Amino acid sequence: MIEKLSNIQSEWLLKQLKLIEKNGIEGSSKLRLESSQRDFYRIFFSNETSVILMVVPPGIEESVSSFYEKAKIFEKKQVNVPTIFSKNEELGLLLVEDFGDKLYQFNLSDENADLYYDLAINELVKIQSLELDKNIFSHFDDKLLLHNWNLFEEFFLNEFLENKVDNHATKTLRKVYEQISLNLFNQPKVICHYDFECRNLVYKENKTGVLDFQDALIGPIGLDLASLFKDLYFFWPEEKIFTWYENYQRKIDFHLNLKVPMIKLIEYIDYCSIQRQFRILGKLSKVYLDLNRTNRINDFPILLNYMIDTSGKYEELKPISKILSPLTEILIKRIAKIN
């Protein structure tokens, strides 16, 4: 059925499908590749239903148990996450409900954006209202921020761009990155999905379905807002984005009893979004270099230009814009060479 599975994995899968009364297998198809090292398969049945199988290769940090544990916590708060039918940590397998193909990534439009973002905000506020349980959720801390920086420096600056940035410029970037980190530490703390973007949100029965939440942690309030509103693959008028910010403000005031002035909210989102691009550029560079996955490298100029433009709005962040601007042409040539 799925060639990549071992005999033991296949036996487990067939047994679990019988337990949830999923018979008459018609076939399977492999789903999209992103930055994750996991594989996803949709399994089809003769009654026109389907389920999703997540396969976690051995030797990587992504955990089946973490996904399962956080799914149960999210469900209790009525966050719209897929039902988990079965899991096996040792085999690296997780069988979950299929939320369908109506991903925000491919279905957002001028006509439905207000509805889609309103529904996404509803789910985000539920996540942010969760208890900050340190036994379940790790902290967005110095160690993680340093890891994000190291990915950026080692895999994007040094390897992908082939050391085109000198040591002085790198040290300056690192210093400004530390200023960004201080801003993030001073923001209100909530539970964060940690990748609340259009690739992980799906429209289903007039609700937003939330996917890929196994990395959820305790972090700054702007973190998921940056993922949602600074997606970089959709470009909305500023006045429209501002109405979404106001919508979010009203909902956290009502549901979280949290008042955040608009000027601070915008600052929180901007700072988190710049830190996010440092992380993504580093992570995707590593994925390309380790696994030769080229499907995301064409996004790099968008990510870099966003960092250049947004950092230019804040005096203490302007060195980012100054250092990264000359890299745009170098980056485009590097990508063209790969393609």
MOGIUR-V124115 format. One line per field, one symbol per residue. phi: phi as a letter, one per 30 degrees, with the letter a starting at -180 (. if undefined). A space follows every 10 residues. Layout:
BEGIN
phi=???
END
This chain:
BEGIN
phi=.bdddddddd dddddddddc hccidclbbd cecbddcdcb bcccbddica bcccccddic ddcddddddd ddddedcidd cddcdabbdd dibbcbecdj cddeecbdbe dceddddddd dedddddddd dddddccdcd beddddeddd ddddcdddcd dhhdcddddd ddedddeddd dddddddecb dcdiadbddc bbdbhibcdc chcdceacad ddddddddcc dicbcceedd ddddddeded dddddchbcb eeddeddedd ddddeddedd dddddddddd chdcdcddde dddddddddd dddbedceed ddddeddedd ddddddddd
END
